[in-house]
C-alpha cells in the first residue's frame, strides 16, 4: 500500500476524531440543559396548580366561564411546536405530519407553527402557516406572550372556536411522545373538587364575577401554554442528546475501523521499506564481494 493511501487514512482518522470530540461536548451540553430545564419546570408547575385551584371555588358557587367554556366559532386553531435546533429532523417531521393531517381533516384550520424549519416543511405540503419563532433558551414567560395575544385576539373576535396544540411531551429523559392538547374552550369547570363551603362563603368577589372568571381562565391559558413550552423544550433537548449519543457511538465504531486500516497500511509501508532496505544492503554486499573477487583474480 502506498504512502499516499496511508496519508489519506491518517487525515480521515484525524477528522473523525475531531468530530467525535465535538459530538461528545455537544452531548454533555445538551444533557446539562435538560437537567436545568427539568428543575425549572417543576418549579413552574406549582403556579399552574395554584391557578387551577380557583376552579374549585367556581364550581362550588355554580359559576360558569361563559365565553371561554363555549366554542364561538367552528374554525379550530392548531399550534405545531417544532424546533430550529440541529439533530431534530425526525421529531420535526412527526409533528409536521400530524399537524398537516389535522389541517386536512379540518378545512379552514388556522395553522400556527413555532419554528422556522417546521414552517418550511409545512409549506412543502402547499400550506401557508402563521409562523412564530421557535422556543428560546433560556425560556422566560415573556416568550409566550406574543402567541398568547395572537390566539386570544382570534378567540375573542370569534375567528376561531377552539385551540389545539401538538408538541413533543417529555415523560423522561429517554421517552418523548407526540401530544395533542385542547387549550380552549375550557372543560375543567364542574370537574374540580369543591372546597369547604364555610371557607368559600367568606370570599369577596369584586368588581364583576364574569370578568374575574374570564381573567383567571385567560391567565391559566397563558400559564398552560408556558408549561407546554417547557415540555416541548425538554423533549427537544432530550431527543437531541439521544441523537447525539447515537451518532457518537456510530462514529466511534467507524473510527475504530479507520484506525485499524491506518495501522495496517502503516505497517505494510514500514515492512515494505524494511524489505527495500534489506534488499539494497544485500545487493550492495553482493557487489562488494564480486568486486573483491575480480581484484583477487587480477592480482593472481
Secondary structure, DSSP 8 states (H G I E B T S, - for coil): --HHHHHHHHHHHHHHHHHHHHHHHHHHHHHHHHHHHHHHHHHHHHHHHHHHTHHHHHHHTT---GGGGS-S-S-EEEEEE---STT-HHHHHHHHHHHHHHHHHSTT-EEEEESHHHHHHHHTTT---EEE----SS--THHHHHHHHHHHHHHHTTS-SEEEEEEEEEEETTEEEEEEEEEES---TTSS----HHHHTT----S-HHHHHHHHHHHHHHHHHHHHHHHHHHHHHHHHHHHHHHHHHHHHHHHHHHHHHHHHHHHHHHHHHHHHHHHHHHHHHHHHHHHHHHHHHHH-
